[in-house]
Amino acid sequence: MRPSSPPRPTSAEALAAAVYGQPGSGARFDWGLTGAAELGRVCAVLVVVDVLSFTTAVEVAVGRGMRVHPFPWGEQAGDYARRVGAVAAVGRRRTTPEHPWSLSPAALSTAPVVADLVLPSPNGSAISAAASATGMPVVAACLRNAPAVGRWLRHQGYGSTDAPIGVVASGERWPDGSLRPSVEDQLGAASVLDALSGVPGGLSVEAAMALAALASTPDVPAAVRGSVSGRELIEGGFAQDVEVAVRVGVSDVVPVLRQGVFSAA
């Protein structure tokens, strides 16, 4: 009997294509812009989570009737807003009484309602804008609306191995620009996954591990307040933004990005 042939070597690219998208599961989890690109290659819908503060700000703005345009962080946001007839949000510390729109969820909860708001950020907004270019639906989720997002996704028929859901924790950035995984986004993503735990395709190992973090966190608001990102905002004078963000499950608003704009599903 002839010995069997050794397995043929697999290229790094083929290996990535085969396993990085977490095949065989209905709900999958990854981090940041690169993770979003990988899941976007194989999933039917992406859920972007940026609790402090992009997706929380989107939920607040869309809940008040605004259409939100995601845009990468940078000076070009103002030019883009003028082209599309929108108002451009500015940095938290650059607001004025005449221009109160910023990435601050607390500020957006009281700012005058505008029809269209360009909301740039270096993490969640940049991920959403990049994903939008693929034409796939993108949902903005946070602690406030995670249960509602899960219900909507299941009602739409997502969560099978043929129509998998990719849940992306945006994370923050170190000064050198590299990804800094963040407590608040892992807990926000896990809250969405908790609402998806019974989908037909089940959870990938990565999604199940993210969900385990939620199960071991008895007080999610306290964890977010005490996290690096939470303390950064609180000590910087924006404690109210954290308080808006940690109100778990208070919203039924599901912002869906279609043709470059977030609006209510």
Backbone torsions as a table, in degrees:
resi	resn	phi	psi	omega
1	MET	NA	126.9	-177.3
2	ARG	-73.6	138.5	176.8
3	PRO	-64.8	147.8	179.5
4	SER	-68.4	150.9	179.7
5	SER	-72.9	144.8	176.4
6	PRO	-65.6	152.6	179.9
7	PRO	-62.1	143.4	179.0
8	ARG	-70.2	140.2	179.0
9	PRO	-62.1	144.8	-179.3
10	THR	-106.8	131.2	179.0
11	SER	-69.0	157.2	178.2
12	ALA	-60.2	-37.8	-179.1
13	GLU	-66.3	-41.5	179.5
14	ALA	-67.7	-38.0	178.2
15	LEU	-63.5	-43.3	179.2
16	ALA	-61.0	-45.4	-178.9
17	ALA	-62.9	-31.3	-175.7
18	ALA	-79.5	-36.1	-169.2
19	VAL	-121.7	-26.2	-172.9
20	TYR	-66.0	-24.6	178.3
21	GLY	-82.3	5.6	177.1
22	GLN	57.4	56.5	-175.0
23	PRO	-64.5	156.5	174.6
24	GLY	87.5	8.5	-179.5
25	SER	-130.5	155.7	-176.9
26	GLY	-90.4	-21.7	178.0
27	ALA	-136.4	128.4	-171.6
28	ARG	-128.4	161.3	-173.6
29	PHE	-140.1	137.7	173.8
30	ASP	-155.7	-179.9	-172.9
31	TRP	-119.6	140.6	163.9
32	GLY	68.9	-173.0	-175.5
33	LEU	-63.6	-41.0	-179.5
34	THR	-68.7	-42.6	176.9
35	GLY	-62.8	-38.4	178.2
36	ALA	-64.0	-40.3	179.3
37	ALA	-64.8	-38.9	-179.7
38	GLU	-68.7	-46.4	178.8
39	LEU	-68.4	-35.2	178.6
40	GLY	-62.8	-23.2	178.8
41	ARG	-70.6	-26.0	-171.2
42	VAL	-126.2	-13.0	-176.2
43	CYS	-95.5	161.4	180.0
44	ALA	-88.8	-21.1	-178.8
45	VAL	-153.9	146.0	176.1
46	LEU	-113.4	141.3	173.3
47	VAL	-115.1	118.4	-178.6
48	VAL	-101.7	131.7	-178.2
49	VAL	-122.9	118.7	176.8
50	ASP	-143.2	81.1	-168.8
51	VAL	-62.8	-40.5	-179.9
52	LEU	-121.1	79.6	17.6
53	SER	-150.8	3.6	-168.0
54	PHE	-57.9	-54.8	-173.4
55	THR	-72.4	-25.2	172.1
56	THR	-67.0	-42.1	177.6
57	ALA	-63.4	-39.6	177.6
58	VAL	-62.4	-45.5	179.8
59	GLU	-59.4	-43.4	-179.8
60	VAL	-64.7	-47.4	-176.7
61	ALA	-66.3	-46.8	-179.9
62	VAL	-64.6	-36.6	177.2
63	GLY	-63.0	-23.7	177.8
64	ARG	-94.7	4.7	175.0
65	GLY	98.1	9.4	179.0
66	MET	-90.1	150.3	170.0
67	ARG	-97.0	130.9	-173.8
68	VAL	-112.7	126.6	176.5
69	HIS	-100.0	114.5	175.1
70	PRO	-72.8	149.1	-178.9
71	PHE	-156.5	140.1	177.6
72	PRO	-60.1	151.9	-179.4
73	TRP	-63.4	134.0	177.6
74	GLY	154.7	172.1	-175.6
75	GLU	-70.1	-16.6	-176.8
76	GLN	-73.3	-10.4	-177.1
77	ALA	-60.6	-39.1	179.4
78	GLY	-63.9	-41.8	178.1
79	ASP	-63.8	-42.1	178.9
80	TYR	-63.4	-42.5	-179.9
81	ALA	-60.7	-40.7	178.5
82	ARG	-64.9	-36.5	-179.6
83	ARG	-66.1	-35.9	-175.9
84	VAL	-100.3	4.6	178.2
85	GLY	71.4	36.9	-177.7
86	ALA	-116.6	171.6	172.2
87	VAL	-96.9	135.2	179.0
88	ALA	-95.4	126.4	173.6
89	ALA	-70.7	151.9	-179.7
90	VAL	-118.8	176.8	177.1
91	GLY	-63.5	154.1	-177.1
92	ARG	-52.3	-38.5	-175.8
93	ARG	-87.4	1.5	-178.9
94	ARG	-107.6	5.2	179.2
95	THR	-70.4	154.9	174.7
96	THR	-134.8	166.4	175.6
97	PRO	-57.1	-30.4	179.8
98	GLU	-82.1	-22.3	-178.4
99	HIS	-135.5	79.6	-174.4
100	PRO	-89.2	4.3	-174.9
101	TRP	-84.6	123.8	-180.0
102	SER	-150.7	-173.2	177.1
103	LEU	-75.1	-1.7	-179.1
104	SER	-76.1	115.8	176.4
105	PRO	-61.0	-34.7	179.1
106	ALA	-65.2	-42.8	178.5
107	ALA	-65.3	-40.9	-179.2
108	LEU	-68.4	-22.4	179.8
109	SER	-72.0	-16.9	-179.9
110	THR	-122.0	-10.8	-179.4
111	ALA	-65.6	153.0	175.5
112	PRO	-56.4	141.5	179.2
113	VAL	-73.9	129.2	173.3
114	VAL	-116.7	157.0	-177.7
115	ALA	-66.6	-44.1	-175.2
116	ASP	-133.7	132.2	-178.0
117	LEU	-128.6	123.9	172.1
118	VAL	-87.9	122.2	-172.8
119	LEU	-123.2	91.4	-179.5
120	PRO	-81.7	149.9	171.1
121	SER	-159.5	155.4	-177.4
122	PRO	-77.0	-11.5	-173.5
123	ASN	-119.9	-85.8	-175.6
124	GLY	-59.3	-39.9	-178.8
125	SER	-69.5	-42.0	178.4
126	ALA	-63.1	-40.3	178.0
127	ILE	-64.2	-44.7	-179.0
128	SER	-63.4	-43.0	-179.6
129	ALA	-63.4	-41.2	179.2
130	ALA	-66.4	-42.2	-179.8
131	ALA	-66.5	-33.2	-179.6
132	SER	-60.5	-32.2	-177.7
133	ALA	-64.8	-19.9	179.4
134	THR	-80.9	-14.6	-178.8
135	GLY	86.3	-5.4	-179.9
136	MET	-79.8	152.3	177.1
137	PRO	-66.8	141.3	178.8
138	VAL	-127.7	133.6	-179.0
139	VAL	-114.9	136.5	176.5
140	ALA	-94.7	119.2	-177.9
141	ALA	-123.5	150.3	177.3
142	CYS	-149.9	-176.3	179.1
143	LEU	-64.1	-32.3	-176.1
144	ARG	-65.3	-36.7	-172.6
145	ASN	-120.6	10.1	-175.3
146	ALA	-54.4	-47.1	178.1
147	PRO	-60.7	-39.5	179.5
148	ALA	-65.9	-39.6	177.5
149	VAL	-62.1	-44.8	178.6
150	GLY	-59.8	-43.9	178.9
151	ARG	-62.3	-43.2	-177.9
152	TRP	-63.8	-44.7	-179.5
153	LEU	-60.5	-43.1	179.9
154	ARG	-67.7	-39.3	178.8
155	HIS	-64.0	-32.4	178.8
156	GLN	-78.1	-6.2	177.4
157	GLY	90.7	10.0	176.4
158	TYR	-79.3	157.6	174.5
159	GLY	114.0	1.9	172.4
160	SER	-90.5	170.9	176.5
161	THR	-68.5	-20.2	176.8
162	ASP	-85.4	-20.7	179.3
163	ALA	-136.9	64.5	-173.6
164	PRO	-72.8	156.9	178.9
165	ILE	-105.0	130.9	173.8
166	GLY	-106.4	118.7	179.1
167	VAL	-103.7	123.6	-173.3
168	VAL	-118.2	118.5	170.1
169	ALA	-84.1	119.9	-172.9
170	SER	-66.6	-40.8	-176.1
171	GLY	73.3	177.2	177.7
172	GLU	-114.0	-172.3	-178.2
173	ARG	-127.8	140.2	169.8
174	TRP	-74.2	165.2	179.3
175	PRO	-55.9	-26.6	178.7
176	ASP	-83.8	3.5	177.7
177	GLY	92.0	-7.6	-179.8
178	SER	-75.8	161.1	-176.7
179	LEU	-68.5	133.3	170.0
180	ARG	-114.6	104.0	176.8
181	PRO	-56.2	141.5	-173.2
182	SER	-126.5	143.1	-179.2
183	VAL	-57.2	-47.9	-173.1
184	GLU	-64.0	-36.4	-179.3
185	ASP	-77.5	-32.9	174.5
186	GLN	-64.2	-42.5	178.9
187	LEU	-69.1	-36.7	176.9
188	GLY	-65.3	-45.5	177.4
189	ALA	-62.9	-41.0	179.8
190	ALA	-64.2	-32.4	178.0
191	SER	-66.4	-36.1	173.4
192	VAL	-67.2	-46.4	-179.5
193	LEU	-62.1	-31.8	177.0
194	ASP	-61.5	-37.3	178.2
195	ALA	-77.2	-8.2	-179.1
196	LEU	-111.9	7.0	-171.0
197	SER	-64.2	-17.4	178.8
198	GLY	-104.2	15.0	-179.0
199	VAL	-64.7	152.7	-173.4
200	PRO	-56.6	-36.0	-177.5
201	GLY	-84.0	-5.0	-179.7
202	GLY	70.3	-179.7	-178.2
203	LEU	-98.7	143.4	170.4
204	SER	-67.8	166.3	177.1
205	VAL	-59.3	-41.4	-179.6
206	GLU	-63.4	-40.9	178.4
207	ALA	-67.3	-40.4	179.4
208	ALA	-64.5	-37.0	178.7
209	MET	-68.5	-37.8	175.7
210	ALA	-63.7	-41.3	179.4
211	LEU	-64.4	-33.6	178.7
212	ALA	-61.3	-31.5	177.8
213	ALA	-64.4	-38.0	178.0
214	LEU	-66.9	-41.7	-178.5
215	ALA	-63.2	-26.6	-178.5
216	SER	-97.0	10.6	-179.3
217	THR	-113.5	99.5	-175.3
218	PRO	-70.3	-25.2	-177.5
219	ASP	-134.9	91.6	-176.2
220	VAL	-62.7	-47.6	178.4
221	PRO	-57.0	-40.7	178.9
222	ALA	-64.8	-38.8	178.9
223	ALA	-63.5	-41.5	179.6
224	VAL	-68.1	-42.7	178.1
225	ARG	-60.1	-38.4	-177.0
226	GLY	-86.2	-4.7	-179.2
227	SER	-73.2	167.2	178.2
228	VAL	-56.9	-47.7	-178.1
229	SER	-66.3	-40.6	178.3
230	GLY	-63.3	-45.8	179.8
231	ARG	-65.4	-35.6	178.5
232	GLU	-59.4	-44.9	179.6
233	LEU	-71.5	-43.5	-178.4
234	ILE	-61.8	-48.4	-178.6
235	GLU	-71.8	-17.9	175.6
236	GLY	-87.8	1.8	177.3
237	GLY	96.6	12.2	-177.2
238	PHE	-120.0	43.2	-179.9
239	ALA	-60.0	-33.0	-178.1
240	GLN	-65.1	-30.2	175.7
241	ASP	-63.3	-39.7	178.0
242	VAL	-66.1	-41.3	-179.1
243	GLU	-64.2	-39.2	175.7
244	VAL	-62.8	-40.7	-174.3
245	ALA	-71.9	-27.9	-173.6
246	VAL	-92.3	9.7	176.3
247	ARG	-80.4	93.7	-169.5
248	VAL	-75.2	128.3	171.2
249	GLY	67.9	26.5	-176.3
250	VAL	-91.4	-6.4	-171.7
251	SER	-125.1	142.9	172.9
252	ASP	-103.7	8.6	-179.0
253	VAL	-76.3	129.8	177.4
254	VAL	-121.4	96.4	179.5
255	PRO	-76.9	124.9	-179.7
256	VAL	-118.3	132.3	-178.7
257	LEU	-91.7	114.9	175.7
258	ARG	-134.6	134.5	-179.1
259	GLN	51.6	40.3	172.6
260	GLY	82.6	8.2	-175.6
261	VAL	-136.8	133.0	171.8
262	PHE	-83.1	128.4	171.3
263	SER	-144.6	169.4	-175.0
264	ALA	-68.5	137.0	176.8
265	ALA	-64.5	NA	NA
